[in-house]
Structure formats: structure tokens, C-alpha cells
Amino acid sequence: MPCSFKTVLERLTREKAAGPSPTFSVFDLFSAIETLDTRTIGRNKLAEELEIGDGVVRTILGRLTDAKLIKTSKAGCSLTNEGMRLWRECSRILRKARISKNELSPSEYGFAVLIKNGGSKVKSGIEQRDAAILIGTKSVTTIVFRKRRLIIPSVSENVAKDFPNAARQVIRLFGPEENDAIIVSSAENSKCSKYGALAAAWTLLD
């Protein structure tokens, strides 16, 4: 099943506007929609939370508005029904959580993403690692839940035995099921860790 939220966000990221356009990534769009899922928020506060400039957030909100994914009022910005539908689709496929320091996430800022039924798309994990490194992530590991066991292709056939702390956290946070894939990332700041994990996860979406 194609991931329409991936298609929509990538299209909005590629769109060109007249004049110089502030630079932002598909994961800035992702995080904006994620933030607006639970509350109405003003532009300045959104820029602060996403750690982006005012010009960039104006462009992001403009594109999301044109795509009818958000609406604005005196109280701030919020998701439309279509925006909520798109985010629910995303939430069924991707689950996210901060993760504490462990054998696979050695830095203070760790992040993990579970991709439902993403395991069959994992080969050696190199593609996911390379995507995360481009973001600036310090380290990233791709785990697959297969035959009731967490494995790391070409590294570990039993993560619970070889990396027990990491395994315990993954099981507790996600309760993975057969053929799920889990990305564990680590970076020097929380945004880089999150975006690196998302970049790796993005390679496993249709």
C-alpha cells in the first residue's frame, strides 16, 4: 500500500515558489504536522519548537495551507480534517519515541522509530545508515523483529543477548510484531537524532 503522506510531504518539499525560498526538509514538514496534531499553536511558537527561522516556518505553513492540511485562526494554526487523516495514516505506519542511552545509542540524545511491516525491505541496514548520516546523526542501527526475536542483519541474530539494554527498551517502547523494523539513532542533539531516525525510516516506506 503506497504511503500517501510520504508522497504528499515530498511533493510539498519539492515545490518551487517565486523568489528565493527558505530551505527546509521533509522532516520539518513532518514535525510541523506532528506538533499541530494535538493543539493549536502560533507561528512563532511553532518556529521555536521546530528550531527553524521565521521565514522557513512561514513557507512551511503556506504550503500546508495551500495543500489544505492546516487552517489558521486568531488562536493559531491547527490541522484540517484532511491533515488529521494524513497524520493518522502516518501514525499507523510509524511509531516514534525517545530512547535512553544504551549499547546501540551511546549519545545522550537517542531516538527510535518503528516501521510497521518494514522488515522485508531491510537488506544489510547500510541504506538506512547512509540516509541518517546525511542528516548528521552520529550512529544508527536497523533492527528487525523476525521469528519472535530482534535481529540486526549481518551483526546480531539475538539482540536481547548481545545488546540487552537496547532490546529491553525497544520491547518496552514498541512491543514489535513479526516483520516490524526499528531504527535506533544517536546524535549530539535531539533534533538531529530524531531527523536521522526518520530519514532512515523513510527508506523503508513505499
Summary of the structure (lengths in Angstrom):
residues: 206
radius of gyration: 17.5
end to end distance: 7.2
largest distance: 55.5
contacts: 672
relative contact order: 0.15
helix: 47%
strand: 21%
